[in-house]
Amino acid sequence: MYVSELDRPWREADVLFQGFYVNTLEEIEMLRSKFRYIYIDENRNRLPGECTPSNDADQLDEELRALCGQPKRDNVYKDTVPVEEELAVAKEVKQHASETVAEMMRQVQVGKSLKLAIINNVVTAMMESVLRNPDALVWLTQLKHKDIYTYTHAIDSCALAMTFGRHLGLPRENLINLGLGALMFDIGKMKLPAGLLSKPGQLSPGEFQVIKKHVGYGVEIVSMMQGAGKEVIEMVGTHHERFDGSGYPHGIRGTSIPMFGRLAGILDCYDAITSDRSYKKAVSPHHALRTLYSGCNTAFQEELVEQFIQCLGVYPTGTLVEMVSGEVGIVISQNRVRRLRPKVMLILDHNKVALQSFETIDLDREGAGTKLVIACSLDPGSYGIDSTEYYLGG
């Protein structure tokens, strides 16, 4: 069975991860000795034959322990400002990042080398925002501009990477490297024909072979940047490798893929499928997480997918949701303890009519026992809603 919540905050519990499987009677006895009750997510339970503890999970523990210097990683960082306050700062940070990334990609297109210091300044500013409150930048990742997908994908992947690293408790130096790798992992696409990147419809086998070359180009570009670390270069080189060996360019499998590469594959896929593309419409963040989960131990390492879901919440910040009462709102902030009870800004009443003023409700305080409970997530654009209109005046 999958334990999704406890009878107390995760930070007060002596468990390694927020969310985990119970596989043995000994683990049940351990839970019984420490907790009065726990919550089970039936949608993520597995058949007994599937519940074999994974050596990959043990190796991941060792990798994270080596990076973090301690076995327990949850809640290393605390939110220091509310999302409403951080949002104004995050908007400026993302705007500056957009300008810098656009210039960075123009320089690559004309054959100029990149300055690590300039890019590092952008990533550091984003990291500081993520450490104060990650919900602000995660919300902004949902405000997509499909005409400049390559730019926004780089910035949004960077924000997601450092949010994920924050959740895992990685030290600041590792967060910077993680953010740099995510920001740069598609830089090699600037060496590809522009028409190929924006082509509607399915690529031909020959065109896909050309697309694959962006990984090698990216490694060349980043390797030439003075001061770029090994982890950053590895992340650029392995973000399209897959856990079952089906990825490219080298078909590396399992934990032979560097951990930052395994992280990169997850967040790259998540941001891509929550974005409108020339050949496919975006899906909701909630649906995207279900897609990632369906790829556990084929495309992606299961333990990392579980942690990514715990990081973003069942209904990630920026998700459009419908309440049991019929009202519609946007998730604007996560509850770090009870992931099913985030903060929601209501924008439509139960008749789907726009509210004159938008009320923010904390489902952890007001949702239990009322109709103010999330019934389902909605696809982007449902009921004609443009999410860009509902933050800081659009």
Rosetta blueprint (number, residue, H / E / L):
1 M L
2 Y E
3 V E
4 S E
5 E E
6 L E
7 D L
8 R L
9 P L
10 W H
11 R H
12 E H
13 A L
14 D L
15 V L
16 L L
17 F L
18 Q L
19 G L
20 F E
21 Y E
22 V L
23 N L
24 T L
25 L H
26 E H
27 E H
28 I H
29 E H
30 M H
31 L H
32 R H
33 S H
34 K H
35 F L
36 R L
37 Y L
38 I E
39 Y E
40 I E
41 D L
42 E H
43 N H
44 R H
45 N L
46 R L
47 L L
48 P H
49 G H
50 E H
51 C L
52 T L
53 P L
54 S L
55 N H
56 D H
57 A H
58 D H
59 Q H
60 L H
61 D H
62 E H
63 E H
64 L H
65 R H
66 A H
67 L H
68 C H
69 G L
70 Q L
71 P L
72 K L
73 R L
74 D L
75 N L
76 V L
77 Y L
78 K L
79 D L
80 T L
81 V L
82 P L
83 V H
84 E H
85 E H
86 E H
87 L H
88 A H
89 V H
90 A H
91 K H
92 E H
93 V H
94 K H
95 Q H
96 H H
97 A H
98 S H
99 E H
100 T H
101 V H
102 A H
103 E H
104 M H
105 M H
106 R H
107 Q H
108 V H
109 Q H
110 V L
111 G L
112 K L
113 S L
114 L L
115 K L
116 L H
117 A H
118 I H
119 I H
120 N H
121 N H
122 V H
123 V H
124 T H
125 A H
126 M H
127 M H
128 E H
129 S H
130 V H
131 L H
132 R H
133 N L
134 P H
135 D H
136 A H
137 L H
138 V H
139 W H
140 L H
141 T L
142 Q L
143 L L
144 K L
145 H L
146 K H
147 D H
148 I H
149 Y H
150 T H
151 Y H
152 T H
153 H H
154 A H
155 I H
156 D H
157 S H
158 C H
159 A H
160 L H
161 A H
162 M H
163 T H
164 F H
165 G H
166 R H
167 H H
168 L H
169 G L
170 L L
171 P L
172 R H
173 E H
174 N H
175 L H
176 I H
177 N H
178 L H
179 G H
180 L H
181 G H
182 A H
183 L H
184 M H
185 F L
186 D L
187 I H
188 G H
189 K H
190 M H
191 K H
192 L L
193 P L
194 A H
195 G H
196 L H
197 L H
198 S L
199 K L
200 P L
201 G L
202 Q L
203 L L
204 S L
205 P H
206 G H
207 E H
208 F H
209 Q H
210 V H
211 I H
212 K H
213 K H
214 H H
215 V H
216 G H
217 Y H
218 G H
219 V H
220 E H
221 I H
222 V H
223 S H
224 M L
225 M L
226 Q L
227 G L
228 A L
229 G L
230 K H
231 E H
232 V H
233 I H
234 E H
235 M H
236 V H
237 G H
238 T H
239 H L
240 H L
241 E L
242 R L
243 F L
244 D L
245 G L
246 S L
247 G L
248 Y L
249 P L
250 H L
251 G L
252 I L
253 R L
254 G H
255 T H
256 S H
257 I L
258 P L
259 M H
260 F H
261 G H
262 R H
263 L H
264 A H
265 G H
266 I H
267 L H
268 D H
269 C H
270 Y H
271 D H
272 A H
273 I H
274 T L
275 S L
276 D L
277 R L
278 S L
279 Y L
280 K L
281 K L
282 A L
283 V L
284 S L
285 P H
286 H H
287 H H
288 A H
289 L H
290 R H
291 T H
292 L H
293 Y H
294 S H
295 G L
296 C E
297 N L
298 T L
299 A L
300 F E
301 Q L
302 E H
303 E H
304 L H
305 V H
306 E H
307 Q H
308 F H
309 I H
310 Q H
311 C H
312 L H
313 G L
314 V L
315 Y L
316 P L
317 T L
318 G L
319 T L
320 L E
321 V E
322 E E
323 M E
324 V L
325 S L
326 G L
327 E L
328 V E
329 G E
330 I E
331 V E
332 I E
333 S E
334 Q L
335 N L
336 R L
337 V L
338 R L
339 R L
340 L L
341 R L
342 P L
343 K E
344 V E
345 M E
346 L E
347 I E
348 L E
349 D L
350 H L
351 N L
352 K L
353 V L
354 A E
355 L E
356 Q E
357 S E
358 F E
359 E E
360 T E
361 I E
362 D E
363 L H
364 D H
365 R H
366 E H
367 G L
368 A L
369 G L
370 T L
371 K L
372 L L
373 V L
374 I E
375 A E
376 C E
377 S E
378 L E
379 D L
380 P L
381 G L
382 S H
383 Y H
384 G H
385 I L
386 D L
387 S H
388 T H
389 E H
390 Y H
391 Y L
392 L L
393 G L
394 G L
